Structures are given as structure tokens and as C-alpha cells.
């Protein structure tokens, strides 16, 4: 086995890297994620404040997009239900076929 050094390694910058415990690393990652979320929320608030009032034409377009999305979602659900039904039928047919084969083998053999 190769021996592992317990001293900090020197990176290309010449500065020794500090050892960080798992708990400290997780805390740093959580703090960074929290800061990123706060920045994103501030950016969204600023974008919402700068956004002009919605036109009625834009609302109609949004309604059409929502309607189209609903229709697409309903079609997808119907297709999923049909596929589930077909798969259940196929599973039952395969189980029945396996039982028939075992019965044939039992009585023939």
C-alpha cells in the first residue's frame, strides 16, 4: 500500500491547502447554496419590479398557451392510461401462458 501524507499538500499556487472536515465542508456548501438562492430571489424580485404591466393581448396569449398545455397534458394522460391497460393485459397473458406450459409439461412428462 502506498503511504498517504497527513500534511497539507502544496498546490500550484504554492499555498498549503487546508484540511476541511466533512461537517465543515457541508456547512460551507450549505452556506453557498443559501447565498445562491438569496441572489436568485433578489434577481427575480428586481425583474418583477422592472416588468411592465401585462397587456390584455399577452393575457390572451398566456391563456392559449395554458389551454394548449392542458390539452397536451390530457392527451399524455390518456396515452399513459392506454399503455398501462395494454401492459396489464400482456402481463396477464404471459402468466396464463406460463401456467399452460407448466400444466402441459406436468401431464406429458
Jmol script that loads the backbone (N, CA, C; Angstrom):
load data "model"
ATOM      1  N   UNK A   1       0.823  -1.180   0.000  1.00  0.00           N
ATOM      2  CA  UNK A   1       0.000   0.000   0.000  1.00  0.00           C
ATOM      3  C   UNK A   1       0.866   1.242   0.000  1.00  0.00           C
ATOM      4  N   UNK A   2       0.415   2.238  -0.721  1.00  0.00           N
ATOM      5  CA  UNK A   2       1.161   3.489  -0.764  1.00  0.00           C
ATOM      6  C   UNK A   2       0.845   4.283   0.495  1.00  0.00           C
ATOM      7  N   UNK A   3       1.855   4.918   1.018  1.00  0.00           N
ATOM      8  CA  UNK A   3       1.647   5.740   2.212  1.00  0.00           C
ATOM      9  C   UNK A   3       1.011   7.052   1.816  1.00  0.00           C
ATOM     10  N   UNK A   4       0.053   7.486   2.608  1.00  0.00           N
ATOM     11  CA  UNK A   4      -0.608   8.751   2.352  1.00  0.00           C
ATOM     12  C   UNK A   4      -0.080   9.777   3.330  1.00  0.00           C
ATOM     13  N   UNK A   5       0.183  10.933   2.810  1.00  0.00           N
ATOM     14  CA  UNK A   5       0.720  12.007   3.635  1.00  0.00           C
ATOM     15  C   UNK A   5      -0.378  12.614   4.480  1.00  0.00           C
ATOM     16  N   UNK A   6      -0.039  12.957   5.706  1.00  0.00           N
ATOM     17  CA  UNK A   6      -1.007  13.613   6.585  1.00  0.00           C
ATOM     18  C   UNK A   6      -0.771  15.104   6.657  1.00  0.00           C
ATOM     19  N   UNK A   7       0.194  15.587   5.898  1.00  0.00           N
ATOM     20  CA  UNK A   7       0.460  17.020   5.876  1.00  0.00           C
ATOM     21  C   UNK A   7      -0.223  17.630   4.672  1.00  0.00           C
ATOM     22  N   UNK A   8      -0.590  18.905   4.769  1.00  0.00           N
ATOM     23  CA  UNK A   8      -1.245  19.548   3.629  1.00  0.00           C
ATOM     24  C   UNK A   8      -0.342  19.563   2.405  1.00  0.00           C
ATOM     25  N   UNK A   9      -0.934  19.328   1.247  1.00  0.00           N
ATOM     26  CA  UNK A   9      -0.175  19.368   0.011  1.00  0.00           C
ATOM     27  C   UNK A   9      -0.071  20.808  -0.463  1.00  0.00           C
ATOM     28  N   UNK A  10       0.946  21.083  -1.209  1.00  0.00           N
ATOM     29  CA  UNK A  10       1.112  22.406  -1.788  1.00  0.00           C
ATOM     30  C   UNK A  10       0.541  22.375  -3.199  1.00  0.00           C
ATOM     31  N   UNK A  11      -0.403  23.270  -3.462  1.00  0.00           N
ATOM     32  CA  UNK A  11      -0.987  23.354  -4.792  1.00  0.00           C
ATOM     33  C   UNK A  11      -0.070  24.145  -5.694  1.00  0.00           C
ATOM     34  N   UNK A  12      -0.498  24.364  -6.922  1.00  0.00           N
ATOM     35  CA  UNK A  12       0.320  25.095  -7.875  1.00  0.00           C
ATOM     36  C   UNK A  12       0.622  26.508  -7.397  1.00  0.00           C
ATOM     37  N   UNK A  13      -0.276  27.071  -6.610  1.00  0.00           N
ATOM     38  CA  UNK A  13      -0.097  28.435  -6.126  1.00  0.00           C
ATOM     39  C   UNK A  13       0.963  28.544  -5.054  1.00  0.00           C
ATOM     40  N   UNK A  14       1.450  27.448  -4.542  1.00  0.00           N
ATOM     41  CA  UNK A  14       2.480  27.492  -3.526  1.00  0.00           C
ATOM     42  C   UNK A  14       1.908  27.629  -2.118  1.00  0.00           C
ATOM     43  N   UNK A  15       0.611  27.852  -1.990  1.00  0.00           N
ATOM     44  CA  UNK A  15      -0.017  27.964  -0.686  1.00  0.00           C
ATOM     45  C   UNK A  15      -0.453  26.575  -0.223  1.00  0.00           C
ATOM     46  N   UNK A  16      -0.228  26.259   1.046  1.00  0.00           N
ATOM     47  CA  UNK A  16      -0.678  24.956   1.522  1.00  0.00           C
ATOM     48  C   UNK A  16      -2.217  24.924   1.573  1.00  0.00           C
ATOM     49  N   UNK A  17      -2.807  23.800   1.152  1.00  0.00           N
ATOM     50  CA  UNK A  17      -4.262  23.679   1.223  1.00  0.00           C
ATOM     51  C   UNK A  17      -4.633  23.235   2.626  1.00  0.00           C
ATOM     52  N   UNK A  18      -5.735  23.778   3.126  1.00  0.00           N
ATOM     53  CA  UNK A  18      -6.160  23.445   4.474  1.00  0.00           C
ATOM     54  C   UNK A  18      -7.048  22.212   4.439  1.00  0.00           C
ATOM     55  N   UNK A  19      -6.937  21.413   5.478  1.00  0.00           N
ATOM     56  CA  UNK A  19      -7.819  20.272   5.603  1.00  0.00           C
ATOM     57  C   UNK A  19      -9.157  20.760   6.130  1.00  0.00           C
ATOM     58  N   UNK A  20     -10.219  20.232   5.570  1.00  0.00           N
ATOM     59  CA  UNK A  20     -11.552  20.615   5.991  1.00  0.00           C
ATOM     60  C   UNK A  20     -12.305  19.342   6.344  1.00  0.00           C
ATOM     61  N   UNK A  21     -12.934  19.345   7.514  1.00  0.00           N
ATOM     62  CA  UNK A  21     -13.705  18.171   7.900  1.00  0.00           C
ATOM     63  C   UNK A  21     -14.966  18.088   7.051  1.00  0.00           C
ATOM     64  N   UNK A  22     -15.574  16.931   7.057  1.00  0.00           N
ATOM     65  CA  UNK A  22     -16.792  16.753   6.274  1.00  0.00           C
ATOM     66  C   UNK A  22     -17.882  17.711   6.740  1.00  0.00           C
ATOM     67  N   UNK A  23     -17.995  17.858   8.042  1.00  0.00           N
ATOM     68  CA  UNK A  23     -19.021  18.747   8.587  1.00  0.00           C
ATOM     69  C   UNK A  23     -18.769  20.187   8.139  1.00  0.00           C
ATOM     70  N   UNK A  24     -17.512  20.624   8.197  1.00  0.00           N
ATOM     71  CA  UNK A  24     -17.190  21.978   7.758  1.00  0.00           C
ATOM     72  C   UNK A  24     -17.462  22.148   6.269  1.00  0.00           C
ATOM     73  N   UNK A  25     -17.118  21.130   5.487  1.00  0.00           N
ATOM     74  CA  UNK A  25     -17.358  21.182   4.043  1.00  0.00           C
ATOM     75  C   UNK A  25     -18.843  21.288   3.754  1.00  0.00           C
ATOM     76  N   UNK A  26     -19.657  20.485   4.438  1.00  0.00           N
ATOM     77  CA  UNK A  26     -21.106  20.523   4.240  1.00  0.00           C
ATOM     78  C   UNK A  26     -21.674  21.878   4.647  1.00  0.00           C
ATOM     79  N   UNK A  27     -21.151  22.438   5.728  1.00  0.00           N
ATOM     80  CA  UNK A  27     -21.613  23.759   6.160  1.00  0.00           C
ATOM     81  C   UNK A  27     -21.263  24.816   5.119  1.00  0.00           C
ATOM     82  N   UNK A  28     -20.060  24.720   4.544  1.00  0.00           N
ATOM     83  CA  UNK A  28     -19.665  25.661   3.502  1.00  0.00           C
ATOM     84  C   UNK A  28     -20.566  25.522   2.279  1.00  0.00           C
ATOM     85  N   UNK A  29     -20.866  24.278   1.891  1.00  0.00           N
ATOM     86  CA  UNK A  29     -21.725  24.051   0.739  1.00  0.00           C
ATOM     87  C   UNK A  29     -23.141  24.564   0.995  1.00  0.00           C
ATOM     88  N   UNK A  30     -23.643  24.345   2.212  1.00  0.00           N
ATOM     89  CA  UNK A  30     -24.987  24.822   2.552  1.00  0.00           C
ATOM     90  C   UNK A  30     -25.033  26.347   2.532  1.00  0.00           C
ATOM     91  N   UNK A  31     -23.992  26.993   3.047  1.00  0.00           N
ATOM     92  CA  UNK A  31     -23.946  28.454   3.050  1.00  0.00           C
ATOM     93  C   UNK A  31     -23.877  28.988   1.621  1.00  0.00           C
ATOM     94  N   UNK A  32     -23.103  28.337   0.773  1.00  0.00           N
ATOM     95  CA  UNK A  32     -23.001  28.771  -0.618  1.00  0.00           C
ATOM     96  C   UNK A  32     -24.342  28.596  -1.338  1.00  0.00           C
ATOM     97  N   UNK A  33     -25.021  27.486  -1.074  1.00  0.00           N
ATOM     98  CA  UNK A  33     -26.328  27.254  -1.700  1.00  0.00           C
ATOM     99  C   UNK A  33     -27.346  28.279  -1.216  1.00  0.00           C
ATOM    100  N   UNK A  34     -27.301  28.604   0.065  1.00  0.00           N
ATOM    101  CA  UNK A  34     -28.225  29.595   0.626  1.00  0.00           C
ATOM    102  C   UNK A  34     -27.973  30.965   0.011  1.00  0.00           C
ATOM    103  N   UNK A  35     -26.715  31.317  -0.152  1.00  0.00           N
ATOM    104  CA  UNK A  35     -26.375  32.603  -0.761  1.00  0.00           C
ATOM    105  C   UNK A  35     -26.837  32.646  -2.213  1.00  0.00           C
ATOM    106  N   UNK A  36     -26.682  31.548  -2.921  1.00  0.00           N
ATOM    107  CA  UNK A  36     -27.117  31.491  -4.321  1.00  0.00           C
ATOM    108  C   UNK A  36     -28.634  31.631  -4.419  1.00  0.00           C
ATOM    109  N   UNK A  37     -29.364  30.993  -3.505  1.00  0.00           N
ATOM    110  CA  UNK A  37     -30.820  31.114  -3.504  1.00  0.00           C
ATOM    111  C   UNK A  37     -31.247  32.558  -3.224  1.00  0.00           C
ATOM    112  N   UNK A  38     -30.571  33.200  -2.286  1.00  0.00           N
ATOM    113  CA  UNK A  38     -30.910  34.579  -1.968  1.00  0.00           C
ATOM    114  C   UNK A  38     -30.644  35.495  -3.162  1.00  0.00           C
ATOM    115  N   UNK A  39     -29.524  35.290  -3.847  1.00  0.00           N
ATOM    116  CA  UNK A  39     -29.222  36.097  -5.024  1.00  0.00           C
ATOM    117  C   UNK A  39     -30.253  35.879  -6.117  1.00  0.00           C
ATOM    118  N   UNK A  40     -30.677  34.622  -6.309  1.00  0.00           N
ATOM    119  CA  UNK A  40     -31.682  34.318  -7.321  1.00  0.00           C
ATOM    120  C   UNK A  40     -33.009  34.974  -6.962  1.00  0.00           C
ATOM    121  N   UNK A  41     -33.382  34.950  -5.683  1.00  0.00           N
ATOM    122  CA  UNK A  41     -34.627  35.576  -5.255  1.00  0.00           C
ATOM    123  C   UNK A  41     -34.565  37.090  -5.467  1.00  0.00           C
ATOM    124  N   UNK A  42     -33.428  37.696  -5.160  1.00  0.00           N
ATOM    125  CA  UNK A  42     -33.275  39.137  -5.375  1.00  0.00           C
ATOM    126  C   UNK A  42     -33.356  39.463  -6.863  1.00  0.00           C
ATOM    127  N   UNK A  43     -32.749  38.635  -7.687  1.00  0.00           N
ATOM    128  CA  UNK A  43     -32.789  38.860  -9.129  1.00  0.00           C
ATOM    129  C   UNK A  43     -34.221  38.765  -9.649  1.00  0.00           C
ATOM    130  N   UNK A  44     -34.968  37.779  -9.154  1.00  0.00           N
ATOM    131  CA  UNK A  44     -36.358  37.626  -9.578  1.00  0.00           C
ATOM    132  C   UNK A  44     -37.208  38.807  -9.133  1.00  0.00           C
ATOM    133  N   UNK A  45     -36.987  39.276  -7.881  1.00  0.00           N
ATOM    134  CA  UNK A  45     -37.742  40.432  -7.404  1.00  0.00           C
ATOM    135  C   UNK A  45     -37.444  41.655  -8.252  1.00  0.00           C
ATOM    136  N   UNK A  46     -36.177  41.861  -8.592  1.00  0.00           N
ATOM    137  CA  UNK A  46     -35.790  43.011  -9.407  1.00  0.00           C
ATOM    138  C   UNK A  46     -36.417  42.896 -10.805  1.00  0.00           C
ATOM    139  N   UNK A  47     -36.434  41.702 -11.365  1.00  0.00           N
ATOM    140  CA  UNK A  47     -37.029  41.507 -12.684  1.00  0.00           C
ATOM    141  C   UNK A  47     -38.533  41.739 -12.631  1.00  0.00           C
ATOM    142  N   UNK A  48     -39.173  41.319 -11.544  1.00  0.00           N
ATOM    143  CA  UNK A  48     -40.617  41.505 -11.409  1.00  0.00           C
ATOM    144  C   UNK A  48     -40.960  42.986 -11.241  1.00  0.00           C
ATOM    145  N   UNK A  49     -40.124  43.721 -10.534  1.00  0.00           N
ATOM    146  CA  UNK A  49     -40.372  45.150 -10.333  1.00  0.00           C
ATOM    147  C   UNK A  49     -40.179  45.933 -11.633  1.00  0.00           C
ATOM    148  N   UNK A  50     -39.252  45.506 -12.452  1.00  0.00           N
ATOM    149  CA  UNK A  50     -38.963  46.203 -13.698  1.00  0.00           C
ATOM    150  C   UNK A  50     -39.894  45.787 -14.832  1.00  0.00           C
ATOM    151  N   UNK A  51     -40.680  44.734 -14.614  1.00  0.00           N
ATOM    152  CA  UNK A  51     -41.560  44.221 -15.656  1.00  0.00           C
ATOM    153  C   UNK A  51     -42.757  45.164 -15.827  1.00  0.00           C
ATOM    154  N   UNK A  52     -43.061  45.553 -17.072  1.00  0.00           N
ATOM    155  CA  UNK A  52     -44.209  46.436 -17.295  1.00  0.00           C
ATOM    156  C   UNK A  52     -45.515  45.693 -17.050  1.00  0.00           C
ATOM    157  N   UNK A  53     -46.594  46.465 -16.913  1.00  0.00           N
ATOM    158  CA  UNK A  53     -47.907  45.869 -16.706  1.00  0.00           C
ATOM    159  C   UNK A  53     -48.264  44.980 -17.893  1.00  0.00           C
ATOM    160  N   UNK A  54     -48.977  43.888 -17.628  1.00  0.00           N
ATOM    161  CA  UNK A  54     -49.329  42.934 -18.682  1.00  0.00           C
ATOM    162  C   UNK A  54     -50.432  43.508 -19.557  1.00  0.00           C
ATOM    163  N   UNK A  55     -50.276  43.332 -20.867  1.00  0.00           N
ATOM    164  CA  UNK A  55     -51.296  43.752 -21.819  1.00  0.00           C
ATOM    165  C   UNK A  55     -52.388  42.695 -21.876  1.00  0.00           C
ATOM    166  N   UNK A  56     -53.621  43.078 -22.223  1.00  0.00           N
ATOM    167  CA  UNK A  56     -54.679  42.075 -22.386  1.00  0.00           C
ATOM    168  C   UNK A  56     -54.342  41.060 -23.467  1.00  0.00           C
ATOM    169  N   UNK A  57     -53.631  41.503 -24.514  1.00  0.00           N
ATOM    170  CA  UNK A  57     -53.239  40.571 -25.578  1.00  0.00           C
ATOM    171  C   UNK A  57     -52.290  39.511 -25.027  1.00  0.00           C
ATOM    172  N   UNK A  58     -51.387  39.931 -24.129  1.00  0.00           N
ATOM    173  CA  UNK A  58     -50.462  38.974 -23.522  1.00  0.00           C
ATOM    174  C   UNK A  58     -51.225  37.965 -22.662  1.00  0.00           C
ATOM    175  N   UNK A  59     -52.268  38.436 -21.968  1.00  0.00           N
ATOM    176  CA  UNK A  59     -53.054  37.535 -21.135  1.00  0.00           C
ATOM    177  C   UNK A  59     -53.771  36.505 -22.007  1.00  0.00           C
ATOM    178  N   UNK A  60     -54.288  36.946 -23.152  1.00  0.00           N
ATOM    179  CA  UNK A  60     -54.960  36.019 -24.058  1.00  0.00           C
ATOM    180  C   UNK A  60     -53.966  34.987 -24.581  1.00  0.00           C
ATOM    181  N   UNK A  61     -52.768  35.435 -24.894  1.00  0.00           N
ATOM    182  CA  UNK A  61     -51.738  34.514 -25.366  1.00  0.00           C
ATOM    183  C   UNK A  61     -51.394  33.512 -24.270  1.00  0.00           C
ATOM    184  N   UNK A  62     -51.291  33.986 -23.043  1.00  0.00           N
ATOM    185  CA  UNK A  62     -50.992  33.090 -21.933  1.00  0.00           C
ATOM    186  C   UNK A  62     -52.127  32.080 -21.749  1.00  0.00           C
ATOM    187  N   UNK A  63     -53.370  32.551 -21.889  1.00  0.00           N
ATOM    188  CA  UNK A  63     -54.493  31.629 -21.756  1.00  0.00           C
ATOM    189  C   UNK A  63     -54.424  30.553 -22.843  1.00  0.00           C
ATOM    190  N   UNK A  64     -54.079  30.961 -24.078  1.00  0.00           N
ATOM    191  CA  UNK A  64     -53.967  29.983 -25.164  1.00  0.00           C
ATOM    192  C   UNK A  64     -52.857  28.984 -24.876  1.00  0.00           C
ATOM    193  N   UNK A  65     -51.728  29.484 -24.344  1.00  0.00           N
ATOM    194  CA  UNK A  65     -50.620  28.590 -24.012  1.00  0.00           C
ATOM    195  C   UNK A  65     -51.027  27.633 -22.899  1.00  0.00           C
ATOM    196  N   UNK A  66     -51.744  28.160 -21.888  1.00  0.00           N
ATOM    197  CA  UNK A  66     -52.204  27.303 -20.802  1.00  0.00           C
ATOM    198  C   UNK A  66     -53.169  26.249 -21.319  1.00  0.00           C
ATOM    199  N   UNK A  67     -54.086  26.667 -22.205  1.00  0.00           N
ATOM    200  CA  UNK A  67     -55.053  25.730 -22.769  1.00  0.00           C
ATOM    201  C   UNK A  67     -54.330  24.652 -23.563  1.00  0.00           C
ATOM    202  N   UNK A  68     -53.359  25.068 -24.377  1.00  0.00           N
ATOM    203  CA  UNK A  68     -52.600  24.107 -25.184  1.00  0.00           C
ATOM    204  C   UNK A  68     -51.840  23.139 -24.281  1.00  0.00           C
ATOM    205  N   UNK A  69     -51.277  23.665 -23.202  1.00  0.00           N
ATOM    206  CA  UNK A  69     -50.545  22.805 -22.276  1.00  0.00           C
ATOM    207  C   UNK A  69     -51.494  21.816 -21.604  1.00  0.00           C
ATOM    208  N   UNK A  70     -52.707  22.274 -21.243  1.00  0.00           N
ATOM    209  CA  UNK A  70     -53.687  21.381 -20.625  1.00  0.00           C
ATOM    210  C   UNK A  70     -54.099  20.281 -21.586  1.00  0.00           C
ATOM    211  N   UNK A  71     -54.337  20.643 -22.846  1.00  0.00           N
ATOM    212  CA  UNK A  71     -54.727  19.648 -23.848  1.00  0.00           C
ATOM    213  C   UNK A  71     -53.609  18.627 -24.026  1.00  0.00           C
ATOM    214  N   UNK A  72     -52.389  19.107 -24.097  1.00  0.00           N
ATOM    215  CA  UNK A  72     -51.252  18.207 -24.267  1.00  0.00           C
ATOM    216  C   UNK A  72     -51.123  17.272 -23.068  1.00  0.00           C
ATOM    217  N   UNK A  73     -51.336  17.814 -21.878  1.00  0.00           N
ATOM    218  CA  UNK A  73     -51.232  17.010 -20.666  1.00  0.00           C
ATOM    219  C   UNK A  73     -52.334  15.944 -20.632  1.00  0.00           C
ATOM    220  N   UNK A  74     -53.554  16.320 -21.034  1.00  0.00           N
ATOM    221  CA  UNK A  74     -54.643  15.360 -21.063  1.00  0.00           C
ATOM    222  C   UNK A  74     -54.372  14.249 -22.078  1.00  0.00           C
ATOM    223  N   UNK A  75     -53.846  14.619 -23.231  1.00  0.00           N
ATOM    224  CA  UNK A  75     -53.505  13.613 -24.241  1.00  0.00           C
ATOM    225  C   UNK A  75     -52.458  12.649 -23.699  1.00  0.00           C
ATOM    226  N   UNK A  76     -51.478  13.205 -23.010  1.00  0.00           N
ATOM    227  CA  UNK A  76     -50.416  12.377 -22.447  1.00  0.00           C
ATOM    228  C   UNK A  76     -50.985  11.422 -21.399  1.00  0.00           C
ATOM    229  N   UNK A  77     -51.905  11.920 -20.568  1.00  0.00           N
ATOM    230  CA  UNK A  77     -52.514  11.062 -19.555  1.00  0.00           C
ATOM    231  C   UNK A  77     -53.327   9.939 -20.194  1.00  0.00           C
ATOM    232  N   UNK A  78     -54.075  10.263 -21.256  1.00  0.00           N
ATOM    233  CA  UNK A  78     -54.859   9.238 -21.951  1.00  0.00           C
ATOM    234  C   UNK A  78     -53.950   8.174 -22.552  1.00  0.00           C
ATOM    235  N   UNK A  79     -52.859   8.606 -23.156  1.00  0.00           N
ATOM    236  CA  UNK A  79     -51.915   7.649 -23.746  1.00  0.00           C
ATOM    237  C   UNK A  79     -51.305   6.764 -22.661  1.00  0.00           C
ATOM    238  N   UNK A  80     -50.999   7.368 -21.515  1.00  0.00           N
ATOM    239  CA  UNK A  80     -50.425   6.609 -20.408  1.00  0.00           C
ATOM    240  C   UNK A  80     -51.415   5.565 -19.908  1.00  0.00           C
ATOM    241  N   UNK A  81     -52.688   5.955 -19.769  1.00  0.00           N
ATOM    242  CA  UNK A  81     -53.711   5.012 -19.306  1.00  0.00           C
ATOM    243  C   UNK A  81     -53.875   3.852 -20.285  1.00  0.00           C
ATOM    244  N   UNK A  82     -53.867   4.159 -21.594  1.00  0.00           N
ATOM    245  CA  UNK A  82     -53.983   3.094 -22.597  1.00  0.00           C
ATOM    246  C   UNK A  82     -52.795   2.140 -22.516  1.00  0.00           C
ATOM    247  N   UNK A  83     -51.608   2.709 -22.350  1.00  0.00           N
ATOM    248  CA  UNK A  83     -50.407   1.877 -22.268  1.00  0.00           C
ATOM    249  C   UNK A  83     -50.445   1.001 -21.017  1.00  0.00           C
ATOM    250  N   UNK A  84     -50.886   1.557 -19.894  1.00  0.00           N
ATOM    251  CA  UNK A  84     -50.996   0.763 -18.666  1.00  0.00           C
ATOM    252  C   UNK A  84     -51.941  -0.418 -18.871  1.00  0.00           C
ATOM    253  N   UNK A  85     -53.067  -0.148 -19.516  1.00  0.00           N
ATOM    254  CA  UNK A  85     -54.053  -1.195 -19.757  1.00  0.00           C
ATOM    255  C   UNK A  85     -53.464  -2.292 -20.639  1.00  0.00           C
ATOM    256  N   UNK A  86     -52.775  -1.899 -21.703  1.00  0.00           N
ATOM    257  CA  UNK A  86     -52.161  -2.871 -22.614  1.00  0.00           C
ATOM    258  C   UNK A  86     -51.097  -3.702 -21.913  1.00  0.00           C
ATOM    259  N   UNK A  87     -50.298  -3.040 -21.075  1.00  0.00           N
ATOM    260  CA  UNK A  87     -49.251  -3.768 -20.355  1.00  0.00           C
ATOM    261  C   UNK A  87     -49.845  -4.757 -19.364  1.00  0.00           C
ATOM    262  N   UNK A  88     -50.914  -4.359 -18.691  1.00  0.00           N
ATOM    263  CA  UNK A  88     -51.568  -5.283 -17.758  1.00  0.00           C
ATOM    264  C   UNK A  88     -52.119  -6.501 -18.497  1.00  0.00           C
ATOM    265  N   UNK A  89     -52.702  -6.277 -19.647  1.00  0.00           N
ATOM    266  CA  UNK A  89     -53.223  -7.388 -20.451  1.00  0.00           C
ATOM    267  C   UNK A  89     -52.079  -8.306 -20.876  1.00  0.00           C
ATOM    268  N   UNK A  90     -50.965  -7.726 -21.300  1.00  0.00           N
ATOM    269  CA  UNK A  90     -49.805  -8.523 -21.720  1.00  0.00           C
ATOM    270  C   UNK A  90     -49.254  -9.341 -20.550  1.00  0.00           C
ATOM    271  N   UNK A  91     -49.200  -8.756 -19.367  1.00  0.00           N
ATOM    272  CA  UNK A  91     -48.688  -9.476 -18.193  1.00  0.00           C
ATOM    273  C   UNK A  91     -49.593 -10.652 -17.860  1.00  0.00           C
ATOM    274  N   UNK A  92     -50.899 -10.417 -17.854  1.00  0.00           N
ATOM    275  CA  UNK A  92     -51.844 -11.494 -17.555  1.00  0.00           C
ATOM    276  C   UNK A  92     -51.726 -12.604 -18.604  1.00  0.00           C
ATOM    277  N   UNK A  93     -51.604 -12.242 -19.870  1.00  0.00           N
ATOM    278  CA  UNK A  93     -51.477 -13.236 -20.940  1.00  0.00           C
ATOM    279  C   UNK A  93     -50.203 -14.063 -20.755  1.00  0.00           C
ATOM    280  N   UNK A  94     -49.111 -13.415 -20.399  1.00  0.00           N
ATOM    281  CA  UNK A  94     -47.855 -14.159 -20.192  1.00  0.00           C
ATOM    282  C   UNK A  94     -47.955 -15.100 -18.999  1.00  0.00           C
ATOM    283  N   UNK A  95     -48.571 -14.658 -17.933  1.00  0.00           N
ATOM    284  CA  UNK A  95     -48.731 -15.521 -16.758  1.00  0.00           C
ATOM    285  C   UNK A  95     -49.597 -16.728 -17.118  1.00  0.00           C
ATOM    286  N   UNK A  96     -50.688 -16.478 -17.870  1.00  0.00           N
ATOM    287  CA  UNK A  96     -51.555 -17.581 -18.286  1.00  0.00           C
ATOM    288  C   UNK A  96     -50.784 -18.549 -19.184  1.00  0.00           C
ATOM    289  N   UNK A  97     -49.975 -18.031 -20.102  1.00  0.00           N
ATOM    290  CA  UNK A  97     -49.187 -18.886 -20.988  1.00  0.00           C
ATOM    291  C   UNK A  97     -48.196 -19.731 -20.191  1.00  0.00           C
ATOM    292  N   UNK A  98     -47.571 -19.150 -19.188  1.00  0.00           N
ATOM    293  CA  UNK A  98     -46.613 -19.901 -18.354  1.00  0.00           C
ATOM    294  C   UNK A  98     -47.333 -21.031 -17.613  1.00  0.00           C
ATOM    295  N   UNK A  99     -48.518 -20.726 -17.077  1.00  0.00           N
ATOM    296  CA  UNK A  99     -49.280 -21.753 -16.368  1.00  0.00           C
ATOM    297  C   UNK A  99     -49.671 -22.883 -17.317  1.00  0.00           C
ATOM    298  N   UNK A 100     -50.106 -22.552 -18.522  1.00  0.00           N
ATOM    299  CA  UNK A 100     -50.479 -23.573 -19.508  1.00  0.00           C
ATOM    300  C   UNK A 100     -49.278 -24.447 -19.848  1.00  0.00           C
ATOM    301  N   UNK A 101     -48.120 -23.849 -20.047  1.00  0.00           N
ATOM    302  CA  UNK A 101     -46.912 -24.623 -20.370  1.00  0.00           C
ATOM    303  C   UNK A 101     -46.557 -25.563 -19.229  1.00  0.00           C
ATOM    304  N   UNK A 102     -46.626 -25.087 -17.975  1.00  0.00           N
ATOM    305  CA  UNK A 102     -46.330 -25.961 -16.840  1.00  0.00           C
ATOM    306  C   UNK A 102     -47.333 -27.111 -16.753  1.00  0.00           C
ATOM    307  N   UNK A 103     -48.596 -26.833 -16.991  1.00  0.00           N
ATOM    308  CA  UNK A 103     -49.593 -27.912 -16.965  1.00  0.00           C
ATOM    309  C   UNK A 103     -49.328 -28.954 -18.049  1.00  0.00           C
ATOM    310  N   UNK A 104     -48.990 -28.475 -19.238  1.00  0.00           N
ATOM    311  CA  UNK A 104     -48.678 -29.395 -20.336  1.00  0.00           C
ATOM    312  C   UNK A 104     -47.471 -30.248 -19.975  1.00  0.00           C
ATOM    313  N   UNK A 105     -46.420 -29.619 -19.462  1.00  0.00           N
ATOM    314  CA  UNK A 105     -45.216 -30.368 -19.092  1.00  0.00           C
ATOM    315  C   UNK A 105     -45.494 -31.342 -17.949  1.00  0.00           C
ATOM    316  N   UNK A 106     -46.350 -30.972 -17.015  1.00  0.00           N
ATOM    317  CA  UNK A 106     -46.662 -31.848 -15.879  1.00  0.00           C
ATOM    318  C   UNK A 106     -47.415 -33.094 -16.353  1.00  0.00           C
ATOM    319  N   UNK A 107     -48.417 -32.902 -17.236  1.00  0.00           N
ATOM    320  CA  UNK A 107     -49.208 -34.041 -17.682  1.00  0.00           C
ATOM    321  C   UNK A 107     -48.497 -34.876 -18.746  1.00  0.00           C
ATOM    322  N   UNK A 108     -47.658 -34.258 -19.564  1.00  0.00           N
ATOM    323  CA  UNK A 108     -46.948 -35.005 -20.591  1.00  0.00           C
ATOM    324  C   UNK A 108     -45.778 -35.756 -19.966  1.00  0.00           C
ATOM    325  N   UNK A 109     -45.072 -35.107 -19.091  1.00  0.00           N
ATOM    326  CA  UNK A 109     -43.863 -35.694 -18.518  1.00  0.00           C
ATOM    327  C   UNK A 109     -44.192 -36.618 -17.432  1.00  0.00           C
TER     328      UNK A 109
END
end "model"
wireframe off; spacefill off
backbone 0.3
color backbone group
